[in-house]
Amino acid sequence: MKKILPLFLLLLAFQSNAQLLKKYPVGNSGCFIYGYCDMKFDLDYSEDSSKVYTAECRKDSISYGVICVKLLQDVNDLNAAEDLMLQYIEYLKASFNITKSAGAGHGHHLMGKETNRGVMDYWEDNEKNNWKYKSWTDGKFIGFVYVYSLKELPEQKINVFLEGFRFPGM
């Protein structure tokens, strides 16, 4: 018993400090995100009447956000879907007052599946926040997942979040 109690206390202390991910539904889109803080999604509509789900939360001085667009019309050609996603990212860049960009990296695939495309980039905004995003499309949805903070971003932790987006059926 004397040996078990210290081991139990050590395990309890480790577990209380662990960063726990929770699976959150992205509204009623059928998509999900694995996040570190409570994601409550709002629904709006784009100019072309596509459904746009948005949520942002903050934990440990890092803001975590998701923008999920259910495209009004599916884009069956993944190259065209990626081009559409890049146009949307340019729109977001202006909306978020981004002043610096490292340059989008292409060729990413969510969960290694060839049925989707992804891009990522590092940004800085006009308030000197450090940003990183990964954006995903399968031709039916665009999932823009981002983090930002005035502090240096913890890569390993945020990458788990940025790759935690799931399309319906994944």
C-alpha positions in Angstrom: 0.0 0.0 0.0 2.9 2.4 0.8 4.3 1.9 -2.7 1.0 2.3 -4.4 0.0 5.6 -2.8 3.0 7.7 -4.2 2.5 6.2 -7.6 -1.2 7.1 -7.5 -0.5 10.7 -6.4 2.1 11.1 -9.2 -0.3 9.8 -11.8 -3.1 12.1 -10.5 -0.7 15.1 -10.6 0.3 14.3 -14.2 -3.2 13.8 -15.4 -4.4 17.2 -13.9 -1.7 19.0 -16.0 -2.3 17.1 -19.2 -3.8 19.0 -22.1 -7.0 17.1 -22.9 -8.7 17.3 -26.3 -12.4 17.1 -26.7 -14.4 16.4 -29.8 -16.8 19.2 -30.7 -19.4 19.1 -33.5 -19.2 22.0 -35.9 -22.8 23.1 -35.6 -25.0 20.6 -37.5 -22.6 20.4 -40.5 -21.4 16.9 -39.8 -17.9 18.1 -39.3 -16.0 17.9 -36.0 -13.0 19.5 -34.4 -10.8 18.2 -31.6 -10.1 21.2 -29.4 -8.6 22.3 -26.1 -11.4 24.6 -25.0 -15.2 24.9 -25.4 -16.1 25.5 -29.0 -19.6 27.0 -29.5 -20.4 27.5 -33.1 -22.4 30.3 -34.7 -24.1 29.9 -38.0 -24.1 32.6 -40.7 -24.4 32.6 -44.5 -21.9 33.8 -47.1 -22.9 36.1 -50.0 -23.5 33.0 -52.2 -25.7 31.5 -49.3 -23.1 28.9 -48.3 -23.4 28.0 -44.6 -20.6 29.4 -42.5 -19.9 28.0 -39.0 -17.5 29.9 -36.7 -16.2 29.4 -33.2 -13.2 30.8 -31.2 -12.1 30.1 -27.7 -9.1 30.9 -25.6 -6.9 28.9 -23.2 -3.5 29.6 -21.7 -3.1 32.9 -23.7 -3.7 31.1 -27.1 -6.8 31.7 -29.2 -8.1 28.7 -31.1 -10.6 29.1 -33.9 -12.5 27.3 -36.6 -14.3 28.6 -39.7 -16.2 25.9 -41.5 -17.9 26.6 -44.8 -20.5 24.1 -46.2 -20.2 25.0 -49.9 -23.5 25.7 -51.6 -22.4 23.7 -54.6 -19.9 20.8 -54.4 -16.6 21.3 -56.3 -15.7 17.9 -57.6 -12.3 18.8 -59.0 -9.9 19.0 -56.0 -7.6 21.4 -57.8 -10.5 23.8 -58.3 -11.6 23.3 -54.7 -8.1 24.2 -53.5 -8.1 27.3 -55.6 -11.5 28.3 -54.1 -10.0 27.7 -50.6 -7.0 29.9 -51.4 -9.3 32.7 -52.5 -11.2 32.4 -49.2 -7.9 32.5 -47.3 -7.0 35.7 -49.0 -10.3 37.2 -47.9 -9.6 36.1 -44.3 -6.1 37.5 -44.5 -7.6 41.0 -45.0 -10.3 40.4 -42.4 -7.8 39.4 -39.7 -5.5 42.4 -40.5 -2.6 40.2 -41.4 0.6 42.1 -42.2 3.2 39.3 -42.7 3.0 35.9 -44.2 5.6 33.2 -44.5 4.0 31.8 -47.7 1.4 29.1 -47.9 2.7 25.5 -47.9 0.7 23.2 -50.2 0.5 19.4 -50.4 -1.1 18.6 -47.1 -3.7 15.8 -46.7 -5.8 15.5 -43.6 -5.3 12.1 -42.0 -3.1 11.2 -45.1 -6.2 10.9 -47.3 -6.0 11.9 -51.0 -9.7 12.9 -50.9 -8.8 16.3 -49.5 -6.3 19.1 -49.8 -4.7 21.3 -47.2 -2.5 24.3 -47.0 -0.8 26.0 -44.0 1.0 29.3 -43.3 2.4 31.4 -40.5 1.1 35.0 -40.2 1.6 38.1 -38.1 -1.2 40.6 -37.6 -1.2 44.4 -37.0 -1.2 43.8 -33.2 1.9 41.5 -33.5 0.0 38.3 -32.8 1.7 35.2 -34.1 -0.7 33.1 -36.2 -0.6 29.6 -37.7 -3.4 28.0 -39.7 -4.2 24.9 -41.6 -7.0 24.9 -44.1 -8.7 21.9 -45.5 -11.1 21.1 -48.3 -12.8 18.1 -49.7 -14.8 20.0 -52.3 -17.9 20.0 -50.1 -16.5 21.9 -47.2 -13.7 24.3 -46.4 -12.3 24.0 -42.9 -10.1 26.9 -41.8 -8.4 26.1 -38.4 -6.2 28.7 -36.8 -4.4 29.7 -33.6 -2.9 33.0 -32.6 -1.1 34.5 -29.6 1.2 37.4 -28.7 3.5 34.7 -27.3 5.5 32.1 -29.2 3.2 29.3 -30.4 3.9 25.8 -28.9 4.2 23.9 -32.2 3.5 20.4 -31.0 0.4 21.4 -29.1 -1.1 23.6 -31.7 -0.4 21.1 -34.5 -2.6 18.6 -32.8 -5.5 21.2 -32.9 -4.8 22.3 -36.4 -5.0 18.7 -37.7 -8.0 17.9 -35.5 -10.6 19.0 -38.1 -12.7 16.1 -39.5 -15.0 16.1 -42.5 -18.3 14.1 -42.3 -17.6 10.4 -42.2 -13.9 10.7 -41.1 
